[in-house]
Amino acid sequence: MPETATLLRHLESMWRIRLFEEEVTRLRSTGDVVGSVHLCNGQEAIYVGACAALDLARDAVFPTYRGHGWTLACGASPHALFAELLGRATGINGGRGGSAYLTAPEHGMYGENSIVGAGAPIAAGAALAATFDGSGRVALAAFGDGALNQGAVHEAMNFAAVRSLPVIFLVENNHYSELTPIADMVRVDRLFKRASAYGIPGARVDGNDPEAMRKAVSEAARRARAGEGPVVLEAMTQRIVGHYIGDAQHYRPTGDLDAALAAEPIGRLAAHLRELGVEESTLDTVRDRTAGEIAEASARALTDPLADPTTVLEHLYA
């Protein structure tokens, strides 16, 4: 059983992501953040647990466009991330990436991708490079349940399996492929079973438990570094917000959101810590400290200078 201190660190990391996303929602409503924004409220345990298992000084994470949580879990500062979403020169990509295209390679996060499933072949490429450069790198591609129906994901998994590449394919199964239940899109909705078709291991993980995620990704990374090839992990979770800001979620049946809120990872871990004897005041301190950090980061980013539009064509390559 992990030490209480470890669980408290997990809780703080998940609060950082949740409160960041709630502040992004506010900034989007005021018009300070513009454009399409996809939030990850409810899925925080996946990012926190997975990143706790990786060596981000050498490993490489390739998330989808729902990447704020991954970026924070990898270690990027909330201020730099807020500034990016706000189009500020101090943003993690100078205000050029925005919500859906940001990248933080200095923290092991190698870029979101708005092409569904496109991160899988890119991660396979990073894993292939690792077999030549001696880095011991493991690449992790994270994508939603609907992305498994993309041809590029099939090709990436097959290639990785044939070459025994050090890559982890992590499916964030929040039960909805955008606005459609995954059960309406596939005959077999236990998605990890697709791994057997490639001759590689697959497992379903409790994606609302950061320790379960850490253990599963740790074992997958150990296999990968030992030359035993790729793994498919299906992390079961739920969104407690829409697919995007503005999504009315009319497709969710009665009681579905209430069930997701009852199972969400922050409340669940806090309840477990109380059972372990952690005082309510300690939990309040963790939340309040993190809330102060997020509030300060947002306020600071709002005062930063906007990115210079005359440089918009810089750093573009064709």
C-alpha positions, 0 to 999 in steps of 0.5 A, a space after each residue: 500500500 502506498 504511503 499517505 504522503 504519496 497519496 496526498 501528492 497524487 491528490 494535490 496533482 489532481 486538484 491542480 489539473 481540476 482547478 486549472 480546467 475550472 479556471 479555463 472554463 471561466 476564462 473562456 466564458 469571459 472571452 479571454 480564452 478563445 477558440 475550441 477548448 476540450 477539458 479533462 475534468 474527471 480524468 485527472 487520475 490517468 495523467 497523474 498516475 501515468 506520469 508518476 510511472 515515467 522518467 520524463 527526463 527521457 520518456 516521451 508523452 504524446 496526448 490528444 487535443 485534450 492535453 491540459 492535464 497531461 501537460 500539467 502532470 508532466 510538470 509544466 507550470 500553470 502560469 506558462 500554460 495559462 499564458 499559452 491558452 491566453 495567447 500571451 508571449 510568455 506562453 509555453 509556446 509563445 502563444 502560438 499553440 493555444 489549447 489544442 496544439 501546445 507542446 512542452 518537450 522540456 517536460 517530456 510532453 511532445 505535443 497534442 494532436 487534433 487529428 484523431 489517433 495521429 499521436 499513435 504513429 508519432 509515438 511509434 516513431 519516437 519508440 523506433 528512434 529509441 532502439 537506435 539512440 540508446 536512450 532507453 526511452 519509452 514513448 506513451 501515446 494517449 488517445 480516446 476510445 473512438 480513436 481505436 477505430 482509426 486506421 493509423 492507430 491499427 497501423 501503429 500498433 501492428 508496426 510497434 508489435 512487429 518491431 517490439 518497440 518500447 511504446 505504451 498505447 493508452 486508451 482513455 475510455 470515458 465511454 463516449 467517442 465525442 458524442 456517441 457511446 462507444 458501445 454503439 460503435 463497436 461489437 466488443 467494447 472491452 477495447 484492451 482485447 484488441 491487443 491480442 490481435 497484434 500478439 501484445 499484452 493488453 489490460 483494463 485499468 481503473 482510470 480513476 485510481 492514480 495508484 492503479 494507473 501508476 502500477 500499470 504504466 510502471 509495469 508496461 514501461 518495465 517491459 518496454 525498456 526490457 525489449 519486450 515490446 508494446 502494451 495496450 492499456 485501457 484506462 476506464 474513466 468518465 468525463 464530468 464535463 462536455 466533450 468541448 466547452 459548449 457541449 450541452 451533453 443531451 446525449 447523456 442518459 438520465 443519471 449518467 452524469 450523477 454516476 460519473 460525479 460519484 466516481 470521479 477520482 478527486 472525491 474518491 481519493 479524498 474519501 480514501 485518505 479520510 479512511 486512512 486517518 488523514 484529517 479534514 484540515 489536511 485535505 483542506 490545506 492541500 486544496 487551498 494551497 493549490 487553489 492559491 497557486 492556480 489563482 495566482 498563475 491565472 492573474 499573472 498570465 492575464 497581465 502578460 503581453 500578448 504575442 506579437 502578431 507580426 511574428 506569426 509566420 515564424 517557426 513554421 516549416 513545410 
